[in-house]
Amino acid sequence: MLEFYIITRAQGILYYSSSTIMPKLFITNTYLFDDENNTNFAFLNPLDRELFQANQVKIINRYDEHVFDKAFYSLIPSGSVGMTQQQRHIHCLKKGHCYHVLPHTPNPPPMSITSIFDQEFKYQERVGGLDDVFQTIFGDVLLSRFYPRSFFDLTDLKKPRGFILYGQPGTGKTLIAKTIADILNVQPKIVSGPELFNWLLGESEAKVRALFKGAHSDQKKYGSQSPLHLIIFDEIDAICKRRSTESSTRNSVHDSITAQILTEIDGMKYLNNILVIGTTNVLEVIDPAIYRPGRLDTLIEVGVPNAADRSAIFNIYTKPLLKNCLLSDDVNVERLIHQTDGMTGAHIEKLVRRAVHSAMKRDMETHRTLHISDEDAEKLQIKNIDFIVALTQLQTEAKEHTGF
């Protein structure tokens, strides 16, 4: 048997190891079960030969994968999967909707480093898309934190000191940094750049030294067994600006803070128990000395999500709605993915939240009361009109901010 694997969900096409292309299949109805408690069969048309040799098939919806025993039945239309109403309800598969269907085999294909990390830590349940970003973080920064210490010691190399995430607001930089902390199982010290900056000369430098003091102390006390220390500089551009030749008090304080941070980072060459992450919306204003080789020398752009990334983000925020059958059949998520081109993950989260609020408002207005019963609330469906209302609001706000 061949193992088939997904390249992208957004385009509605699967690419296989055998180089064949398979579209999504539609869910249709069947009345073939004598035992309605048997929910582990999927009926297919014999003409769908791509699935002919497999004993099982895997059906993928927007938030989960389901494996079914396969059976053929000629009255099922080609390009469709036959399921009973009970099956569709249990697995949240909607009649008339199309899903990726592929042969299932117990021998998986080779996994990417991002898939391996996700298998262990499930980080994609909270951060949608951004595969290239995490590929760089895992491959260039974190591997030395997970690979056996005995091997890494043989290389006589120092572990990476940190990296900088840059990109426009709302793309998820701070969320990524916090996710890395969760993966490393470390309670980070999160430092807001604007908060650290203090007009009292000398106090800010002391705060910087204090951030690194624990790592120095643990390194002396525990050596190679020291626990990891993680520092996140949110809006690092506020404190590590390009150093100036002007003699104003503001520039003097900025320059002294930048110099102190560089001193601490350079002192990290004797430490393997610390990692520094910086985030910024404006990389060009940061002093280039911060990201010279041997310092925070991995620069990672977090861009506006593409269609595949937006699909993954929608998966995260609509998962509870789908799982609890709160999303109406008239909602076309694929269309929403297209309509949100240029939006960030923060925009998409706001879109889904406002669509839910629109549905609640609509329900209260229909019942003409603020006092909605639990029974009535459980019947509420978030409809396409709710997403239209939410999307219109976001687009109007964007025009007001940009002036277009």
TORLO-680220 format. One record per residue (C-alpha): residue number from 1; x negated, y negated, z. Coordinates in Angstrom, 2 decimals, decimal comma, padded with zeros to 5 digits, always signed. Layout:
BEGIN
r nr NUM	x X	y Y	z Z
...
***
This chain:
BEGIN
r nr 1	x +000,00	y +000,00	z +000,00
r nr 2	x -001,05	y -003,57	z -000,62
r nr 3	x -001,03	y -006,27	z +002,03
r nr 4	x +000,62	y -009,47	z +000,87
r nr 5	x -000,07	y -012,79	z +002,56
r nr 6	x +001,22	y -016,34	z +002,48
r nr 7	x -000,76	y -019,21	z +001,00
r nr 8	x +001,96	y -021,80	z +001,45
r nr 9	x +005,54	y -021,97	z +002,57
r nr 10	x +006,28	y -025,47	z +001,33
r nr 11	x +006,27	y -024,58	z -002,36
r nr 12	x +008,55	y -021,59	z -001,92
r nr 13	x +006,07	y -019,19	z -003,54
r nr 14	x +003,95	y -016,41	z -002,08
r nr 15	x +000,55	y -015,46	z -003,44
r nr 16	x -000,57	y -011,89	z -002,96
r nr 17	x -003,83	y -010,00	z -002,85
r nr 18	x -002,72	y -008,33	z -006,07
r nr 19	x -002,45	y -011,80	z -007,72
r nr 20	x +001,30	y -011,40	z -008,28
r nr 21	x +003,69	y -014,22	z -007,46
r nr 22	x +006,91	y -013,64	z -005,60
r nr 23	x +009,68	y -016,18	z -004,97
r nr 24	x +011,80	y -016,36	z -001,89
r nr 25	x +014,79	y -014,00	z -001,73
r nr 26	x +018,33	y -014,99	z -000,81
r nr 27	x +020,18	y -013,51	z +002,16
r nr 28	x +023,49	y -011,96	z +001,14
r nr 29	x +026,10	y -009,88	z +002,94
r nr 30	x +026,41	y -006,09	z +003,19
r nr 31	x +028,92	y -003,79	z +004,87
r nr 32	x +026,77	y -000,66	z +004,67
r nr 33	x +026,26	y -000,01	z +008,36
r nr 34	x +028,41	y +002,57	z +010,07
r nr 35	x +026,63	y +001,68	z +013,30
r nr 36	x +026,69	y -002,08	z +013,87
r nr 37	x +024,10	y -001,68	z +016,63
r nr 38	x +021,50	y -000,65	z +014,05
r nr 39	x +019,93	y -003,96	z +013,08
r nr 40	x +016,60	y -002,80	z +011,71
r nr 41	x +017,45	y -002,27	z +008,03
r nr 42	x +017,16	y -004,65	z +005,09
r nr 43	x +018,84	y -003,61	z +001,83
r nr 44	x +017,22	y -004,53	z -001,48
r nr 45	x +017,95	y -004,01	z -005,16
r nr 46	x +015,80	y -001,26	z -006,78
r nr 47	x +014,85	y -003,75	z -009,52
r nr 48	x +012,79	y -005,74	z -007,00
r nr 49	x +009,79	y -003,53	z -007,71
r nr 50	x +007,28	y -005,70	z -005,87
r nr 51	x +008,80	y -004,29	z -002,68
r nr 52	x +009,40	y -000,77	z -004,01
r nr 53	x +006,41	y +001,04	z -002,48
r nr 54	x +006,59	y -000,51	z +000,98
r nr 55	x +008,29	y +001,36	z +003,81
r nr 56	x +009,00	y -001,88	z +005,61
r nr 57	x +009,50	y -005,52	z +004,67
r nr 58	x +008,76	y -008,68	z +006,59
r nr 59	x +011,23	y -011,59	z +006,45
r nr 60	x +009,88	y -014,97	z +007,51
r nr 61	x +012,14	y -017,77	z +008,65
r nr 62	x +011,04	y -021,21	z +009,79
r nr 63	x +009,88	y -020,17	z +013,23
r nr 64	x +009,39	y -016,40	z +013,32
r nr 65	x +008,70	y -013,20	z +011,42
r nr 66	x +010,93	y -010,09	z +011,48
r nr 67	x +009,98	y -006,61	z +010,28
r nr 68	x +012,73	y -004,33	z +008,91
r nr 69	x +012,89	y -000,80	z +007,59
r nr 70	x +013,69	y -000,99	z +003,90
r nr 71	x +016,45	y +000,67	z +001,93
r nr 72	x +017,58	y +000,21	z -001,67
r nr 73	x +021,16	y -000,28	z -002,77
r nr 74	x +022,02	y -001,08	z -006,38
r nr 75	x +025,03	y -003,28	z -005,53
r nr 76	x +022,78	y -005,77	z -003,76
r nr 77	x +021,97	y -008,46	z -006,38
r nr 78	x +018,37	y -008,56	z -007,53
r nr 79	x +016,48	y -011,28	z -005,71
r nr 80	x +018,58	y -010,85	z -002,58
r nr 81	x +018,39	y -009,13	z +000,79
r nr 82	x +021,53	y -007,48	z +002,16
r nr 83	x +022,25	y -007,90	z +005,87
r nr 84	x +025,28	y -007,65	z +008,11
r nr 85	x +026,67	y -010,64	z +009,95
r nr 86	x +025,30	y -009,24	z +013,23
r nr 87	x +021,80	y -008,92	z +011,78
r nr 88	x +021,86	y -012,47	z +010,47
r nr 89	x +023,01	y -013,79	z +013,83
r nr 90	x +020,39	y -011,88	z +015,86
r nr 91	x +017,50	y -012,95	z +013,64
r nr 92	x +018,79	y -016,47	z +012,81
r nr 93	x +018,86	y -015,74	z +009,07
r nr 94	x +021,55	y -017,70	z +007,27
r nr 95	x +023,65	y -016,28	z +004,44
r nr 96	x +022,89	y -018,03	z +001,14
r nr 97	x +019,53	y -019,34	z +002,38
r nr 98	x +016,27	y -018,08	z +000,94
r nr 99	x +013,29	y -016,75	z +002,87
r nr 100	x +009,91	y -015,29	z +002,12
r nr 101	x +010,17	y -011,50	z +001,92
r nr 102	x +007,03	y -009,42	z +001,59
r nr 103	x +005,90	y -005,82	z +002,05
r nr 104	x +004,75	y -005,07	z +005,57
r nr 105	x +001,70	y -002,95	z +006,30
r nr 106	x -000,07	y -002,30	z +009,62
r nr 107	x -003,44	y -003,15	z +008,07
r nr 108	x -003,72	y -006,96	z +008,12
r nr 109	x -005,99	y -008,96	z +005,79
r nr 110	x -009,07	y -010,74	z +007,16
r nr 111	x -008,10	y -013,62	z +009,44
r nr 112	x -009,35	y -017,19	z +009,27
r nr 113	x -010,94	y -018,73	z +012,34
r nr 114	x -007,84	y -020,91	z +012,84
r nr 115	x -005,59	y -017,83	z +012,74
r nr 116	x -007,81	y -016,08	z +015,29
r nr 117	x -007,62	y -019,05	z +017,66
r nr 118	x -003,86	y -019,35	z +017,13
r nr 119	x -003,42	y -015,64	z +017,84
r nr 120	x -005,14	y -016,15	z +021,18
r nr 121	x -003,85	y -019,58	z +022,21
r nr 122	x -000,68	y -020,24	z +020,13
r nr 123	x -001,81	y -023,82	z +019,54
r nr 124	x +000,27	y -024,10	z +016,35
r nr 125	x +003,40	y -024,00	z +018,49
r nr 126	x +002,59	y -027,54	z +019,65
r nr 127	x +000,48	y -028,97	z +016,80
r nr 128	x +001,87	y -028,62	z +013,28
r nr 129	x -000,37	y -028,36	z +010,21
r nr 130	x -003,84	y -029,95	z +010,42
r nr 131	x -005,48	y -026,67	z +009,46
r nr 132	x -008,55	y -028,44	z +008,02
r nr 133	x -008,96	y -030,43	z +011,23
r nr 134	x -008,88	y -027,37	z +013,46
r nr 135	x -011,06	y -025,43	z +011,01
r nr 136	x -013,77	y -028,04	z +011,59
r nr 137	x -013,28	y -028,22	z +015,36
r nr 138	x -013,30	y -024,45	z +015,83
r nr 139	x -016,05	y -023,75	z +013,31
r nr 140	x -018,44	y -026,63	z +014,04
r nr 141	x -017,85	y -027,41	z +017,71
r nr 142	x -016,12	y -024,70	z +019,74
r nr 143	x -017,64	y -021,46	z +018,45
r nr 144	x -020,62	y -021,76	z +020,77
r nr 145	x -018,18	y -022,00	z +023,70
r nr 146	x -016,60	y -018,64	z +022,86
r nr 147	x -019,36	y -016,54	z +021,29
r nr 148	x -021,41	y -014,45	z +023,78
r nr 149	x -023,81	y -016,66	z +025,71
r nr 150	x -026,53	y -014,00	z +025,38
r nr 151	x -026,64	y -014,48	z +021,61
r nr 152	x -026,53	y -018,27	z +021,70
r nr 153	x -029,38	y -018,37	z +024,22
r nr 154	x -031,54	y -016,46	z +021,71
r nr 155	x -031,12	y -019,27	z +019,16
r nr 156	x -032,57	y -021,88	z +021,56
r nr 157	x -029,98	y -024,34	z +020,23
r nr 158	x -027,99	y -026,83	z +022,25
r nr 159	x -024,23	y -026,76	z +022,09
r nr 160	x -022,50	y -029,63	z +020,24
r nr 161	x -022,01	y -032,65	z +022,47
r nr 162	x -018,71	y -033,74	z +021,01
r nr 163	x -016,80	y -035,20	z +018,09
r nr 164	x -014,68	y -038,17	z +017,05
r nr 165	x -011,15	y -037,91	z +015,67
r nr 166	x -010,16	y -040,86	z +013,49
r nr 167	x -007,10	y -041,81	z +011,48
r nr 168	x -004,03	y -044,00	z +011,52
r nr 169	x -001,70	y -044,12	z +014,57
r nr 170	x +000,78	y -041,29	z +015,04
r nr 171	x -001,21	y -038,57	z +013,29
r nr 172	x -001,78	y -036,57	z +016,48
r nr 173	x -005,35	y -037,37	z +017,51
r nr 174	x -004,66	y -037,53	z +021,25
r nr 175	x -002,46	y -034,42	z +021,03
r nr 176	x -005,31	y -032,57	z +019,30
r nr 177	x -007,76	y -033,59	z +022,02
r nr 178	x -005,39	y -032,41	z +024,76
r nr 179	x -004,79	y -029,16	z +022,87
r nr 180	x -008,54	y -028,53	z +022,80
r nr 181	x -008,57	y -029,04	z +026,58
r nr 182	x -005,85	y -026,40	z +026,92
r nr 183	x -007,76	y -023,98	z +024,68
r nr 184	x -010,91	y -024,48	z +026,77
r nr 185	x -008,83	y -024,16	z +029,97
r nr 186	x -010,34	y -027,39	z +031,28
r nr 187	x -008,69	y -030,29	z +033,09
r nr 188	x -010,06	y -033,22	z +031,07
r nr 189	x -010,98	y -036,68	z +032,23
r nr 190	x -008,89	y -038,84	z +029,90
r nr 191	x -010,24	y -042,38	z +029,68
r nr 192	x -008,31	y -045,16	z +027,97
r nr 193	x -010,78	y -047,44	z +026,23
r nr 194	x -008,91	y -050,66	z +027,03
r nr 195	x -008,55	y -049,64	z +030,69
r nr 196	x -012,24	y -048,86	z +031,08
r nr 197	x -013,24	y -052,24	z +029,76
r nr 198	x -013,60	y -054,57	z +032,73
r nr 199	x -014,62	y -058,18	z +032,67
r nr 200	x -016,71	y -057,77	z +035,82
r nr 201	x -020,17	y -057,12	z +034,40
r nr 202	x -021,71	y -053,97	z +035,82
r nr 203	x -018,49	y -052,34	z +037,05
r nr 204	x -017,67	y -050,72	z +033,71
r nr 205	x -021,16	y -049,23	z +033,43
r nr 206	x -020,71	y -047,73	z +036,89
r nr 207	x -017,44	y -046,17	z +035,78
r nr 208	x -019,19	y -044,63	z +032,78
r nr 209	x -021,92	y -043,14	z +034,99
r nr 210	x -019,26	y -041,73	z +037,32
r nr 211	x -017,61	y -039,89	z +034,42
r nr 212	x -020,77	y -037,87	z +033,79
r nr 213	x -021,83	y -037,44	z +037,42
r nr 214	x -019,87	y -034,22	z +037,99
r nr 215	x -021,46	y -032,52	z +034,98
r nr 216	x -024,96	y -033,43	z +036,16
r nr 217	x -024,21	y -032,19	z +039,67
r nr 218	x -022,75	y -028,87	z +038,49
r nr 219	x -025,62	y -028,30	z +036,07
r nr 220	x -028,12	y -028,61	z +038,94
r nr 221	x -026,02	y -026,44	z +041,22
r nr 222	x -024,87	y -023,66	z +038,87
r nr 223	x -027,23	y -023,85	z +035,91
r nr 224	x -026,00	y -021,85	z +032,90
r nr 225	x -022,95	y -020,74	z +034,92
r nr 226	x -021,72	y -024,30	z +035,35
r nr 227	x -018,04	y -024,90	z +034,51
r nr 228	x -017,32	y -027,01	z +031,43
r nr 229	x -016,60	y -030,73	z +031,82
r nr 230	x -014,48	y -032,43	z +029,15
r nr 231	x -014,21	y -036,20	z +028,71
r nr 232	x -011,70	y -037,70	z +026,27
r nr 233	x -012,24	y -041,35	z +025,30
r nr 234	x -008,86	y -042,42	z +023,91
r nr 235	x -009,31	y -045,49	z +021,67
r nr 236	x -013,07	y -045,26	z +021,98
r nr 237	x -013,34	y -048,24	z +019,62
r nr 238	x -012,23	y -050,50	z +022,49
r nr 239	x -015,43	y -049,81	z +024,42
r nr 240	x -018,00	y -048,74	z +021,82
r nr 241	x -017,74	y -051,61	z +019,37
r nr 242	x -020,60	y -052,47	z +017,07
r nr 243	x -023,13	y -054,35	z +019,15
r nr 244	x -023,26	y -058,07	z +018,47
r nr 245	x -026,02	y -060,66	z +018,29
r nr 246	x -023,65	y -063,27	z +019,76
r nr 247	x -024,13	y -064,16	z +023,41
r nr 248	x -020,52	y -064,36	z +024,63
r nr 249	x -019,58	y -062,67	z +027,91
r nr 250	x -017,17	y -060,36	z +026,10
r nr 251	x -019,80	y -059,17	z +023,63
r nr 252	x -022,34	y -058,77	z +026,43
r nr 253	x -020,00	y -056,50	z +028,41
r nr 254	x -019,13	y -054,45	z +025,32
r nr 255	x -022,80	y -054,04	z +024,44
r nr 256	x -023,74	y -052,96	z +027,96
r nr 257	x -020,92	y -050,38	z +028,06
r nr 258	x -021,94	y -049,00	z +024,66
r nr 259	x -025,56	y -048,78	z +025,78
r nr 260	x -024,56	y -046,97	z +028,98
r nr 261	x -022,44	y -044,43	z +027,08
r nr 262	x -025,34	y -043,81	z +024,68
r nr 263	x -027,65	y -043,30	z +027,65
r nr 264	x -025,29	y -040,74	z +029,17
r nr 265	x -024,78	y -038,92	z +025,86
r nr 266	x -028,52	y -038,76	z +025,28
r nr 267	x -028,88	y -037,41	z +028,80
r nr 268	x -026,53	y -034,60	z +027,79
r nr 269	x -029,39	y -032,97	z +025,86
r nr 270	x -030,27	y -031,36	z +029,18
r nr 271	x -026,65	y -030,31	z +029,73
r nr 272	x -024,66	y -027,50	z +028,14
r nr 273	x -021,66	y -027,97	z +030,40
r nr 274	x -020,06	y -031,06	z +028,89
r nr 275	x -018,05	y -031,95	z +025,79
r nr 276	x -016,98	y -035,46	z +024,76
r nr 277	x -014,08	y -036,24	z +022,42
r nr 278	x -013,37	y -039,73	z +021,10
r nr 279	x -010,25	y -040,88	z +019,26
r nr 280	x -009,87	y -044,04	z +017,20
r nr 281	x -007,65	y -045,68	z +014,61
r nr 282	x -010,54	y -047,78	z +013,27
r nr 283	x -013,77	y -045,83	z +012,85
r nr 284	x -015,50	y -048,73	z +011,10
r nr 285	x -015,60	y -050,91	z +014,25
r nr 286	x -017,40	y -048,27	z +016,34
r nr 287	x -021,13	y -048,66	z +016,84
r nr 288	x -022,71	y -046,16	z +014,39
r nr 289	x -025,23	y -045,18	z +017,06
r nr 290	x -022,43	y -043,24	z +018,79
r nr 291	x -022,16	y -040,74	z +015,93
r nr 292	x -025,78	y -040,37	z +014,94
r nr 293	x -027,10	y -036,77	z +014,78
r nr 294	x -027,39	y -035,27	z +018,23
r nr 295	x -024,62	y -037,45	z +019,67
r nr 296	x -020,92	y -037,33	z +018,75
r nr 297	x -022,03	y -036,41	z +015,26
r nr 298	x -018,93	y -034,57	z +014,00
r nr 299	x -016,46	y -037,04	z +012,48
r nr 300	x -013,06	y -035,55	z +011,73
r nr 301	x -010,40	y -037,45	z +009,84
r nr 302	x -006,82	y -036,78	z +010,90
r nr 303	x -004,84	y -037,87	z +007,88
r nr 304	x -001,17	y -038,33	z +007,09
r nr 305	x +000,35	y -034,84	z +006,81
r nr 306	x +000,93	y -033,35	z +003,37
r nr 307	x +004,02	y -031,32	z +002,47
r nr 308	x +002,68	y -028,10	z +004,00
r nr 309	x +001,72	y -029,94	z +007,19
r nr 310	x +005,12	y -031,64	z +007,40
r nr 311	x +006,75	y -028,24	z +006,98
r nr 312	x +004,76	y -026,93	z +009,96
r nr 313	x +005,68	y -030,02	z +012,00
r nr 314	x +009,37	y -029,60	z +011,18
r nr 315	x +009,03	y -025,95	z +012,24
r nr 316	x +007,92	y -027,05	z +015,70
r nr 317	x +010,64	y -029,64	z +016,28
r nr 318	x +013,53	y -027,71	z +014,69
r nr 319	x +012,61	y -024,34	z +016,23
r nr 320	x +014,85	y -024,77	z +019,31
r nr 321	x +017,71	y -025,94	z +017,09
r nr 322	x +017,39	y -022,91	z +014,82
r nr 323	x +016,83	y -020,45	z +017,64
r nr 324	x +019,95	y -021,65	z +019,47
r nr 325	x +022,02	y -021,91	z +016,27
r nr 326	x +022,46	y -025,68	z +016,68
r nr 327	x +021,42	y -026,59	z +013,13
r nr 328	x +024,24	y -026,76	z +010,60
r nr 329	x +024,01	y -024,78	z +007,36
r nr 330	x +024,21	y -028,03	z +005,37
r nr 331	x +020,80	y -029,21	z +006,63
r nr 332	x +018,17	y -028,78	z +003,92
r nr 333	x +014,81	y -028,92	z +005,66
r nr 334	x +012,93	y -028,59	z +002,36
r nr 335	x +014,60	y -031,81	z +001,19
r nr 336	x +013,68	y -033,53	z +004,46
r nr 337	x +010,06	y -032,48	z +003,94
r nr 338	x +010,15	y -034,21	z +000,55
r nr 339	x +011,92	y -037,31	z +001,90
r nr 340	x +009,39	y -037,80	z +004,71
r nr 341	x +006,39	y -038,13	z +002,40
r nr 342	x +003,96	y -040,59	z +003,99
r nr 343	x +005,31	y -040,12	z +007,50
r nr 344	x +003,20	y -038,91	z +010,42
r nr 345	x +003,94	y -036,19	z +012,94
r nr 346	x +005,14	y -038,85	z +015,38
r nr 347	x +007,65	y -040,06	z +012,77
r nr 348	x +008,97	y -036,53	z +012,23
r nr 349	x +009,36	y -035,94	z +015,96
r nr 350	x +011,31	y -039,20	z +016,18
r nr 351	x +013,42	y -038,22	z +013,15
r nr 352	x +014,53	y -034,92	z +014,71
r nr 353	x +015,15	y -036,57	z +018,09
r nr 354	x +017,28	y -039,30	z +016,53
r nr 355	x +019,22	y -036,76	z +014,47
r nr 356	x +020,11	y -034,93	z +017,70
r nr 357	x +021,09	y -038,25	z +019,29
r nr 358	x +023,24	y -039,04	z +016,24
r nr 359	x +025,05	y -035,73	z +016,66
r nr 360	x +025,68	y -036,37	z +020,36
r nr 361	x +026,94	y -039,88	z +019,62
r nr 362	x +029,21	y -038,54	z +016,87
r nr 363	x +030,61	y -035,92	z +019,25
r nr 364	x +031,37	y -038,48	z +021,96
r nr 365	x +033,06	y -040,78	z +019,46
r nr 366	x +035,14	y -037,87	z +018,14
r nr 367	x +036,27	y -036,91	z +021,65
r nr 368	x +036,62	y -040,59	z +022,62
r nr 369	x +034,90	y -039,98	z +025,97
r nr 370	x +031,53	y -039,84	z +027,71
r nr 371	x +032,62	y -036,70	z +029,54
r nr 372	x +031,89	y -033,83	z +027,15
r nr 373	x +032,46	y -030,36	z +028,58
r nr 374	x +029,76	y -027,70	z +028,45
r nr 375	x +032,05	y -025,63	z +026,23
r nr 376	x +032,44	y -028,45	z +023,69
r nr 377	x +028,72	y -029,28	z +023,83
r nr 378	x +027,82	y -025,69	z +022,93
r nr 379	x +029,86	y -026,06	z +019,74
r nr 380	x +027,99	y -029,16	z +018,58
r nr 381	x +026,04	y -028,80	z +015,33
r nr 382	x +023,34	y -031,16	z +014,12
r nr 383	x +024,42	y -031,86	z +010,56
r nr 384	x +022,86	y -033,27	z +007,43
r nr 385	x +024,60	y -036,61	z +008,01
r nr 386	x +022,76	y -036,89	z +011,34
r nr 387	x +019,40	y -036,55	z +009,61
r nr 388	x +020,50	y -039,09	z +006,98
r nr 389	x +021,35	y -041,57	z +009,75
r nr 390	x +018,02	y -040,95	z +011,50
r nr 391	x +016,00	y -041,18	z +008,29
r nr 392	x +017,71	y -044,44	z +007,30
r nr 393	x +016,86	y -045,92	z +010,70
r nr 394	x +013,19	y -044,97	z +010,37
r nr 395	x +012,96	y -046,34	z +006,84
r nr 396	x +014,58	y -049,62	z +007,92
r nr 397	x +012,14	y -049,96	z +010,82
r nr 398	x +009,21	y -049,26	z +008,51
r nr 399	x +010,33	y -052,03	z +006,12
r nr 400	x +010,68	y -054,49	z +008,99
r nr 401	x +007,16	y -053,74	z +010,23
r nr 402	x +005,52	y -053,85	z +006,79
r nr 403	x +007,58	y -056,73	z +005,42
r nr 404	x +008,59	y -054,82	z +002,29
***
